[in-house]
Amino acid sequence: MKRSAPHVNFNKIITLLCRTASILAVCGLPVLSQAQETTTDRAMLVLDASGSMWGQIDGEAKITIARTAVADMLVQWNTSTDLGLIAYGHNRAGDCGDIELLLPAQPLDADIFSSVVNGLNPRGKTPLTDAVVMAAEALGYTEKKATVILLTDGLETCDRDPCAIGTLLEERGIDFTAHVIGFDVAESDAGALSCLAENTGGLYLPAGDMQSLTDALQQVSEAAVVPEIVYDLSPATITVPESVVVGRNFMVAWTGPQNPGDRLAIRDENGDGHGGQPLAADDFTSPIEMLAPATVGVYQIFYDVPGYDTPLASTILNVVAVAPSVTIPETVPSGADFTVEWTGPGASGDRIFVVDPASGDQFSMDQARAEDDGIGVLQAPEIIGTFEVQLIAARTGEVRASATFTTTPVSGSITMPDGPYIAGARAMQVEWTGPKNSGDRLRVYPRGSDASIMQRPAFGTASSPTNVRIPREPGLYTIKLISTEGTIYAEQDFEVLPEQ
């Protein structure tokens, strides 16, 4: 039996998505149909050309690596699939609307395609969610099969939710798939990208260098061409724990035919997707790890076969709460490190932040992973004020818990040995006290200058007294106990006399 279109619950995410005028199909506006029907498969490469692509791997810019890897992919591209190109971040800095359809999906001319890619000059932001939507619309995803290949070196930076848009495009599309390549993306950030692929039945492939990026592009280009398959509809089974903790990984035992494209999918009572896991025949065995939804409730896990609306198996998934909390001292010396105790899901990508509640500025961050046992270390701002520590969920940006603290002033002292101080003489022993915040230093400056001529550490295992070399040139000097941010805890003036 062919799969019928699933029920779409727009109310939960339509408000967020409609804020972007470019997401026409999502907001109920018509998608332009293709002028001429074609049975050729069609794909769109969405290429990250944001400013971070000038970052280097082994001394070579990421954009240069990407150009070479794309050129290698084009050599192997299956001509039965038309290919187009969209890029973002290549025209203007700081513009979330900087997304451009550079080549429509059409029979591949590798020379022209490579020339366009080689002409991209990274400079802007990362509006990857809207770029994927533009690609889907350009491919006519509501009317025919559409495949998007996203190559990005970072997370969304334009206040969009790729997980939610992936779910909606999957539900609205005839046969929509998004493959995602995370190029030099931190493992802790992978969850915020892989959900886009998982929610559309696509692949998420990490890549950290030229070879792995070339391999990933080759794999997704092969996945874009799906031959006609006769599916095995033998019975399957799914076994899960009695309950799982919201936002945490859990193990699923399963049996089934493992057809190409088979997957385990988590859905709520409305049929909305909440993640999944492919069951590629050569790559996965039972049990398999999955990520629980970010909201407490009763869900189901289905064994889905591509193109069929009756799953081979299903089971109930009970997602239970862990009450998130943050425990910190009421006061913290300015600039000092302090310990944060937290409880919560500890889902991949969750973090704890020091935040200015008035402006929203973030000053310090640490991971909040399950394996960290609920303990993190943050650094207080050097300014005096009231701040919050927030436990923030990776996928939704939700503040799971928060607590408030106040920074208190700190001071120090410097005691120098009796003079005189003679140019070029042996080092003097300087006694000092201070907060020993990370990066604190004893620095010697020519009087009136902002450029120090020598320094000694005043943090960690540093102790008082410490040896400070006397300047070689006669003159007026100041020794300061100072932080990396320029906060002066103590200072002493002294004069260096010429050699006798």
N, C-alpha and C positions, 0 to 999 in steps of 0.2 A: 504494500500500500504506500503511495507517495505521501510525503509529509505535507500537511496543510499548514498555512501560515499561523504561527502562534499568536495568542492573545497579547496585545501590547497595552501595558499600563502606563499611559503617558504622564499622568498627574505627578508621578514621583520625580521625574527628571525634566519635564518639558520646560519648566520655569528657568532652570539653569541654562539649557541649551538654546532657548530662544533669545537670550541676551546677545547672541552673535548673529548679526543680520545675514551673514554669509551662509548660515545653516538653513537653507531654504526648505529642503525636504523635511527636516525634523520639525520645523515650525508650521507645517501644514501647507506651505506654498508648493506649487507644482514644480516637479523636476522636468527640465527640458528633455524631451525624448530625442533619440537619435533620428536624423533625417532619413536614414536608410537602414533597414534591418540587416543584421549579419549574424552568422552563426559562429564566427571566429571568436575564440576566447580573447579577453581583453584584460590587461593589467596596467597598473600605474605605479611607477617608482616615486615615492615621496622622499626627497633628499634634504637632510639637515644641512643648511648653509648658514647657521647662526655663528655668532662671533667665537664661540668656544671651539669651533672646528679648526681654529688656528693653533689650538693646543697641540703639543708634540708627543709622539710615542717613539722612543729610541731615536730622538733627534730629527724626526720627520713630521711635518704638519699633518694632522688628521685629515684635512681636506685633500691633501696630496695623496695620502693612502687611499682615501675613498675614491678619488678619480681613477686610480689605477685598478682598484678592485672592481669598480663598475665596468671599466673597459674590458676586463677579463670576463665578466658576466655576459657582456654583449656578444662576445665571440661564441659563447656556448648557447645563446638564447634560441629557444625553439621557435622557428618562424611561423608555427601555427597559432601563436599567440601575439596579438598586437600589443605594443608597449608605448606608454606615454610617460611624461616627466613633469612633476611638480616640485618646486623648491620653496623654502621659506628662509627668511632672515638674510637674504643676499642683497637687498636694495637699500634698506634704511635701518639705522640703529634705533632700538627702543620702540619699534612699531609692531604691535601684535597683528596688524593687518597685512604685513609684508609676506604674502603668499602669492605665488604666481604659477599658472599653468603654462609651462614652457613648451611642451610638446604634447598634442593630443594623442590618445591611444591610436596607433596606426602601424602598418607593417614597418618593421625595424630597419632603419638605415643607421648602422652602427657608427659610421663616421660622423654623421650629423649629430647623433645622440651624444657621442663623446665630446664633440666640439662644444655643445651647449653646456655639458657638465663641467668641462675644463674652464669655461668662462665664468663660472660662479665665483663670487668674491665674498666670503663670509663676513658678516658685520652685525647682525641683529639678534632678535630674541628667538624663542622656540615655541611658536604657536602650532605644535604638532597635531593637536586635536582638530582644530579647524582645517588644517591641511589635509588630514585624512578624510574629513567630510567633503572638502572640495574634490578630492580624488574620487570618492564614491559617486558624487553627483556627475562628475565628468564621464564616468563609466556607465551612467544610467543604471545604477545599482538596483533600483526598484523594478526594472524591467528585464534585466538579463544578468547573467553571471558576471561578477566583478571581483577582481583580486587587487589588493593594495599591498605594496611592499614598502614599509617605512624603515628608513635607515636614520637613526638619531644617536647623538652622543650625549644626550641629557634628557631631563624630565621637562614636562610642560611648564612654561614660564608665563602663561597668559591666562591664568585663572579659569582653566577648563578642566573637565574630568574625562580623560580618555577611556576609563573603565565604563562609565555610563554611556558614552557615545558608542562604544563598541557593542554594547548590548542592544542599543536602539537600532544601529545599522544592521546588525544581524537579524533582528526581528522584522525590519522593514524591507530588507533586501530579498531578492529572488534567490541568490546564491552568493552572498557576500562573505569574503574572507580577508582578514588583515594579517599579514606576516610582519613581525617586528624584529629588527636587528638592533640590539643595544651595543653600540660601538664605544668602548672604553667607559661603560656605565658601571658605577659601583654596584657590587652585589646587593648591598642594602637597599638600593634604589630600583632593583630589577622588578619588584612586585608591582610598582606603580606603572610599569610599561607592559609587563607580560600579560596583565589582565586584558589589555586591548586585543592581543592575539588570542588568548584563551576564550574570551567572550564571543569571538567570531569563528572559532574552530581553526585558527591559524597557528603558526609556529612562532615562538619567541627564542631567538638565538643570540647569546652573548658573543662578542668579538672583541679581542684586545690587541690585535696586531694585524699586519697585512695578510698573513696566511689565513688566520681565522675569519677575517672579514671576507676574503675571497671565497672561502669555503661556505660561509653562511649565505652569501649572495647566490652562490651556485645552488645551494640546497633549496632556497625559497623560489628560485627561478624554475627549478624542476617541479616544485610543488604547485606552481601556477598552472602547469599543464596536467590535467587529471584525465587519464584514459578511461574509457568505459569499463566499469567493473561489475562483475556479478557478485553480489554480496551474500555472505553466509549469514543466515538468520537463525542459527542454532541458539538454544537457550543460554542465558547468562545468569550470573549471581553477583550480588553486591553485599558485603558485610562491613558494618561500621561500628564504632564504639557506641555504647548506650547514650552518651552525650559527649559533646566536644565544646571546648572553650572558644568563645567569640574571638575571631581574628587569629587563631592559632592553627598551626599545622596539625594534621591528624592522619592516621594510616587507614587506607581502605583496602580490604581484601576483595578480589573479584575473579570471576572466570568469564570467558566469552570468546567469540570467534576471532577477535582482533582484525577485523577488516581494515584496510587503509581508511583513515578518517574516523574510525570509531573513537568515542570519547565518553568519559564520565562527566555529567553536567549537573550542577547544583541549581535548583530552581525553587522559588517561593510559591505560595499558594496561588499567586496570580500568573504563574508561568514565567516570571521575570528571572533572567539568569543571574547567578551569583558566583561565577567562576566555574572552571572545569579542568579536565586533564585529558590530553590525548592518550590513546592506547596503541601507538605505533607497534606493529608486530615485532620489529627487530630491536626495539629500544626499551620497552617497558615490560616488567613482570609484576606479578602480585606478591606482596601488597605494594600499593603506590601511595605517595604522600600528596595530600590536598590541603588547601587553605580554607578554614571555616569562614563563613560570611561575617561581615563586620557588625551585624545587628543580631541581637538575641531573637530567637524564634524557632519555629518548626519548618523545616525544609525537606525536600526530597532529592536524592541522587538518582539519576537515570543513566542507564547504559544506552547511548544513542548510536544509531547507524546512519550514515549520511543518506539523506533523501527519503527516509522512512519516518512516519509520524508515530509509530508504536515502538516504544523502547523495548529492548530485550529483557530488561530487569529494572527494578526500582526499589528503593528502601527509604525509610524515614531517617532524617538527620536532625537531632535535637541540639540546638546551639544555645548554650547557657552562658550566663553573665559571670564575669569576674569584676567586682567593684573596683574601678580604678581609683587610685589615690596618690598623692604626692606629699611626702613629709620632708621638711627642711627646717633649719634654724630660723628663729624669728629675726635675728640680726646677723649680718655677715660683714666683716671688715671689707672696705672697698678694695676691689682688685684681687681678693683672696679666692682660692679654690675652696669649695665646700661640697659635702656629700649630700646626695639626694637619694632618699629611699622611696620607691614607687611600687605600686601594685597595678596590675592590668594585664591585658592579653599578651603584651610583648610580641606583637605581630611584626613580621618582616618590614623594616622601614620605619617603624614607630620611633619617635625621638622625644627627648626632653629638652626644652629651651628655656633660657633666661630671656624674658620679654619685658619691654617697657609697656605697661598696660595703656598708657595714654596715646603713644604713637604707633605701637605695634612693632617697633624695632626689636630685632633679635640680637643678643650680645654673645651668647655662648650656647653650645649644643653638645649633646652626647646621645649615644644610641640607647634605645629602650627595648632591648631584645629579651626574649624568654631566657636565653642562656646567660644573661647578665645577672640573674638572681635578684632583680629589683634594686640594684645599686648603681648609681651614676655619679660622675664628678663634673661640676660646672664651675665656671669662674664668674665672680660677681663683677659688675661694671665698676670702673674706678670713680664714677661720679656718685654723689650722694643723692639718695632718693629711695622710692619704694618701687619694687619690681615683682614680677611673677615668675614662677617656674611652671611651665605648662607641659603636660604630657599630651602629645599630638599624634593622632592616627595617620599613618602614611597614605592610605588610599583615599580617605575622605577629607583630610585636613581638620577633622573634628578635634576639639580640645577635650580629651577624655577626663582630665583632672587638672587642678592648678592649686598653687599655694603662694602666699605673699611673704616677702621678706624686705627688710630695710637695710641699706648699706650704711655703715658707720665710718667716720673718719679714722685714718691711721696716721701715725707719725713715726719718726725715727730720730736717731741722733748720730753725730759724727764727732769723734774726739781724736785730734791729731797730736802727735808728740811735740814737745817743745822745740822751737826753731833754734837757730836759723836753719833755713832750707837752702842748700847750696846746689847750683846747677850741676847735674851729672853725678851727684852723690848717690850712695847706696839707697835702696828702697826703704821707705819708712813704714812702720807698723801703725795702721789706722784702726781704731776701735769704732764699732758701729752697732746700732740696734735698728731694727726695721721689721716690716711685715713679712719679708721673704716671699712675696708673691712671685709667681712665675715670670721670669724675665727681668726682675729687679737687678740693678747694677750700681756699683760705685763708679762714677765717671769723673774724669778731670777735664776741665774746660779752661782755655785762656779766658781771662776776665772779659765779659761782654760778648763772647762768641757762643754760638749754638752748636759748634762742631767739637766734639770731645776728642782728645788726643790719646786717651788711654782709658781702660775700663777693667773692672774686676766684678765677678758675679757676686750677687747678694741674695741668692735664693737656693732652694734645694739643700744640699749639704754644706753650702758655704757657711763659714763661721767667723766670728770676731775674736782677735784682731786679724786683719789681712794685710799683706804686703802691697804697697802702692809705690810704683817707681816715681822718683822726683823728676820733673821735666828737665830736659837737657839745656833749654834756653832760659835765661833769666827773664823775669816778668811777673805779672800779677795773674793768679789763677784762682779757680773755685773748684772744690770737690763736692759732688752732689750724690746723694742717695736718691735714685730716680727710677721710675717704672718705665716699661716699654711704651706707655701712652703719654709719658712726659710729666707725670705727677711727681713732684719733688717732696720727699719725706724729710730731708734734712740737707743742709749745705754748710760749708765752711770756706771762707776766703783765706788764701795764704800767698806769700810772696817768695819767689825763688831768686836768690842773690847770685851774682857772678862768682866764679871760682876765684879764690884769693891768689 
